[in-house]
Amino acid sequence: MGAKCCSCETLSPTTKDIPVGYKRALWGVLIINAAMFIAEIGAGIVSGSASLQGDALDFLGDSFNYAISLFVIGFSLQARARAALVKGLTMGLLGVWVIFITLWHIISGTLPEAQTMGVIGSIALVANIVSFLLLWRFRSGDANMHSAWICSRNDVIGNFAVLLAALGVFNVAKGWPDYGVAAVMAILALQGAWVSIRMALGELRSLATE
């Protein structure tokens, strides 16, 4: 897309409020997240890292959420708010699933490979920083745009935590730093889900009263 919207006046009421560049940014972060899910889920299973597996599931959930965001571009604000609600529920389900993965690793006493965690975590951090920057200027939009930005924000925080977990596992030769970070990532997912759901419901209530 160009820097200007020379024909904005010809756009329908459902599309004229979509910022220039938003669709292109979504395609970018969708491709990044889908690729990172494939890479990280394999590394997480091989290394036995709960935090890497949790982060991989987060990449998968984000890919799904970005795909929804792309699908509803051009739809009414009500449809986009409903999409944000679905995305919030998805984030919540993934948060719960990460909790179960973490508990399973705690019970199994898994000792993850710190080197693999560090390498893959670093690559994932770069990918998430790029996604974060692509979505930065759209963070103040509607619930659908805001929820997409929350996904990228949580991912950056989560990847910093994975690197700290890798350092902790390397130093203490125990799995508890990995378990702790996975738990934090689950909490972040649940918090992001709550924010997205609350904002989406607020928009739906506002639209219902108009």
FIKEKE-507718 format. One record per residue (C-alpha): residue number from 0; residue in one letter; x, y, z. Coordinates in pm, 1 decimal. Layout:
# residues N
resi_resn_u_v_w
NUM_A_X_Y_Z;
...
//
This chain:
# residues 210
resi_resn_u_v_w
0_M_0.0_0.0_0.0;
1_G_108.1_357.1_-59.2;
2_A_160.0_619.9_204.0;
3_K_-163.1_795.0_105.9;
4_C_-521.0_677.6_72.1;
5_C_-627.5_874.9_-231.6;
6_S_-965.3_704.5_-257.1;
7_C_-1062.5_684.6_108.3;
8_E_-1391.4_850.9_32.6;
9_T_-1491.8_552.2_-183.6;
10_L_-1436.8_298.6_91.0;
11_S_-1734.3_140.1_263.0;
12_P_-1813.2_233.8_624.6;
13_T_-1682.1_-107.3_733.7;
14_T_-1336.4_-62.6_577.8;
15_K_-1255.1_308.7_586.5;
16_D_-1151.7_290.7_953.2;
17_I_-880.5_27.6_886.6;
18_P_-537.5_196.8_909.3;
19_V_-313.8_192.0_603.2;
20_G_-58.1_-88.7_631.8;
21_Y_-250.4_-290.6_891.5;
22_K_-327.7_-582.2_658.5;
23_R_32.3_-599.3_537.7;
24_A_158.1_-598.4_898.9;
25_L_-79.2_-881.2_987.7;
26_W_42.4_-1094.0_697.0;
27_G_398.8_-1036.4_812.5;
28_V_339.4_-1140.9_1172.5;
29_L_123.3_-1436.4_1064.4;
30_I_406.7_-1580.1_853.2;
31_I_663.2_-1516.3_1128.2;
32_N_452.5_-1681.9_1397.9;
33_A_357.7_-1986.0_1188.7;
34_A_723.1_-2049.4_1100.7;
35_M_834.4_-2008.7_1462.0;
36_F_567.7_-2248.8_1588.1;
37_I_704.0_-2524.7_1363.2;
38_A_1062.9_-2456.9_1469.8;
39_E_996.2_-2412.7_1840.5;
40_I_755.9_-2698.5_1904.3;
41_G_1014.4_-2944.1_1769.8;
42_A_1292.9_-2786.5_1973.3;
43_G_1076.0_-2779.6_2284.6;
44_I_993.8_-3150.3_2260.6;
45_V_1352.8_-3253.3_2183.2;
46_S_1499.6_-3037.2_2462.0;
47_G_1229.8_-3126.1_2714.6;
48_S_1161.0_-2759.5_2786.4;
49_A_817.6_-2666.6_2919.3;
50_S_879.9_-2297.5_2851.8;
51_L_977.4_-2359.8_2487.2;
52_Q_670.9_-2577.3_2434.1;
53_G_455.7_-2313.0_2598.5;
54_D_608.3_-2044.8_2378.9;
55_A_551.2_-2263.8_2070.7;
56_L_184.4_-2301.1_2159.3;
57_D_171.9_-1925.9_2198.9;
58_F_309.0_-1889.4_1844.8;
59_L_37.0_-2126.3_1724.8;
60_G_-234.5_-1933.2_1905.9;
61_D_-101.6_-1604.6_1771.4;
62_S_-100.7_-1743.0_1416.5;
63_F_-465.4_-1835.7_1460.8;
64_N_-546.1_-1494.8_1604.7;
65_Y_-368.7_-1303.2_1329.2;
66_A_-550.8_-1514.1_1069.4;
67_I_-881.1_-1415.6_1231.4;
68_S_-775.9_-1051.1_1226.5;
69_L_-703.6_-1076.5_854.2;
70_F_-1033.5_-1250.3_788.0;
71_V_-1246.4_-983.2_957.0;
72_I_-1078.6_-684.7_786.6;
73_G_-1359.5_-499.2_610.5;
74_F_-1625.7_-644.3_839.3;
75_S_-1836.6_-430.9_1071.1;
76_L_-1700.5_-311.4_1406.2;
77_Q_-1938.5_-555.2_1574.2;
78_A_-1794.4_-848.1_1377.7;
79_R_-1440.5_-739.0_1462.0;
80_A_-1529.3_-709.7_1830.3;
81_R_-1669.5_-1063.4_1820.7;
82_A_-1347.2_-1179.6_1655.8;
83_A_-1148.7_-1016.2_1937.4;
84_L_-1367.6_-1204.1_2184.2;
85_V_-1284.3_-1534.8_2014.0;
86_K_-915.3_-1443.6_2017.9;
87_G_-931.0_-1363.3_2388.0;
88_L_-1090.3_-1699.4_2461.2;
89_T_-820.4_-1869.6_2253.0;
90_M_-546.5_-1698.2_2453.0;
91_G_-715.3_-1813.9_2772.5;
92_L_-734.6_-2176.5_2656.5;
93_L_-367.4_-2173.4_2559.6;
94_G_-278.7_-2033.1_2900.8;
95_V_-460.4_-2321.0_3068.6;
96_W_-288.7_-2571.8_2836.6;
97_V_55.8_-2432.6_2924.6;
98_I_-29.0_-2482.4_3291.6;
99_F_-100.1_-2850.6_3222.8;
100_I_226.3_-2887.9_3026.9;
101_T_417.2_-2730.2_3315.7;
102_L_257.3_-2959.5_3572.3;
103_W_340.7_-3262.4_3358.4;
104_H_708.0_-3162.5_3340.9;
105_I_717.6_-3098.3_3715.8;
106_I_572.1_-3442.7_3787.5;
107_S_810.4_-3604.0_3537.1;
108_G_1110.2_-3417.4_3676.6;
109_T_1228.4_-3322.2_3327.3;
110_L_1568.2_-3153.1_3298.8;
111_P_1562.1_-2939.5_2980.8;
112_E_1865.7_-2872.2_2758.8;
113_A_1977.0_-2520.6_2842.8;
114_Q_2178.1_-2473.2_2521.3;
115_T_1880.6_-2552.4_2298.1;
116_M_1658.8_-2326.2_2507.0;
117_G_1906.9_-2040.6_2468.9;
118_V_1951.5_-2072.1_2092.5;
119_I_1584.1_-2119.4_2004.7;
120_G_1476.8_-1862.2_2263.0;
121_S_1709.0_-1604.1_2104.8;
122_I_1570.5_-1670.3_1755.7;
123_A_1214.7_-1650.5_1888.4;
124_L_1293.3_-1322.6_2064.0;
125_V_1412.5_-1164.0_1739.8;
126_A_1100.0_-1289.3_1560.0;
127_N_873.8_-1148.7_1828.8;
128_I_1048.8_-811.7_1841.1;
129_V_994.1_-778.9_1466.3;
130_S_625.2_-869.3_1512.6;
131_F_596.7_-624.1_1801.7;
132_L_739.8_-339.9_1591.9;
133_L_515.9_-422.4_1294.8;
134_L_204.1_-394.6_1512.8;
135_W_318.5_-107.6_1738.0;
136_R_139.4_175.1_1559.4;
137_F_-191.1_-16.1_1555.6;
138_R_-204.5_-80.5_1932.7;
139_S_-454.9_200.5_1997.5;
140_G_-713.3_79.6_1746.9;
141_D_-1028.4_-121.7_1811.5;
142_A_-1045.1_-435.3_2027.1;
143_N_-940.6_-653.8_1735.5;
144_M_-626.1_-447.4_1666.8;
145_H_-546.1_-412.4_2035.7;
146_S_-571.9_-787.3_2095.0;
147_A_-327.5_-850.9_1808.0;
148_W_-78.6_-612.2_1968.1;
149_I_-124.2_-777.6_2309.3;
150_C_-22.8_-1108.5_2150.8;
151_S_306.2_-962.3_2026.4;
152_R_374.3_-778.5_2352.9;
153_N_329.2_-1092.6_2561.5;
154_D_552.7_-1286.1_2323.8;
155_V_844.1_-1046.0_2368.0;
156_I_812.2_-1063.6_2746.9;
157_G_780.8_-1441.8_2731.3;
158_N_1095.9_-1480.7_2521.4;
159_F_1304.3_-1272.9_2759.1;
160_A_1177.5_-1503.8_3032.5;
161_V_1272.8_-1815.5_2830.5;
162_L_1629.1_-1686.0_2801.4;
163_L_1640.2_-1627.3_3177.1;
164_A_1510.9_-1979.8_3227.8;
165_A_1783.8_-2119.0_3001.8;
166_L_2045.0_-1933.1_3205.2;
167_G_1893.7_-2061.4_3527.8;
168_V_1882.0_-2423.6_3409.8;
169_F_2243.1_-2397.6_3291.9;
170_N_2360.9_-2263.5_3627.8;
171_V_2165.8_-2485.4_3868.1;
172_A_2121.8_-2798.3_3651.1;
173_K_1760.9_-2824.6_3763.8;
174_G_1431.1_-2779.9_3585.1;
175_W_1259.7_-2535.1_3819.9;
176_P_1365.3_-2216.7_3630.0;
177_D_1201.3_-2363.5_3319.4;
178_Y_886.9_-2454.7_3512.3;
179_G_868.7_-2109.4_3667.0;
180_V_895.7_-1929.9_3334.2;
181_A_633.6_-2156.5_3178.0;
182_A_400.3_-2066.7_3465.7;
183_V_464.8_-1695.0_3411.5;
184_M_389.4_-1734.8_3041.4;
185_A_60.9_-1904.5_3127.7;
186_I_-28.4_-1614.7_3357.7;
187_L_57.7_-1363.7_3082.3;
188_A_-168.8_-1550.4_2840.3;
189_L_-454.8_-1548.8_3090.6;
190_Q_-401.8_-1178.3_3165.6;
191_G_-395.4_-1094.5_2794.2;
192_A_-708.6_-1301.4_2743.8;
193_W_-887.9_-1111.5_3018.8;
194_V_-793.2_-771.4_2873.6;
195_S_-900.5_-871.5_2521.8;
196_I_-1229.1_-1025.2_2635.9;
197_R_-1313.8_-725.7_2855.2;
198_M_-1239.6_-477.4_2574.9;
199_A_-1435.9_-679.4_2318.2;
200_L_-1737.9_-712.1_2547.9;
201_G_-1721.5_-339.3_2618.2;
202_E_-1732.9_-261.7_2245.8;
203_L_-2022.0_-504.9_2192.3;
204_R_-2220.0_-346.6_2477.1;
205_S_-2150.0_0.8_2338.8;
206_L_-2266.4_-100.6_1992.1;
207_A_-2580.2_-262.1_2131.5;
208_T_-2687.0_68.4_2289.4;
209_E_-2638.5_275.7_1972.9;
//
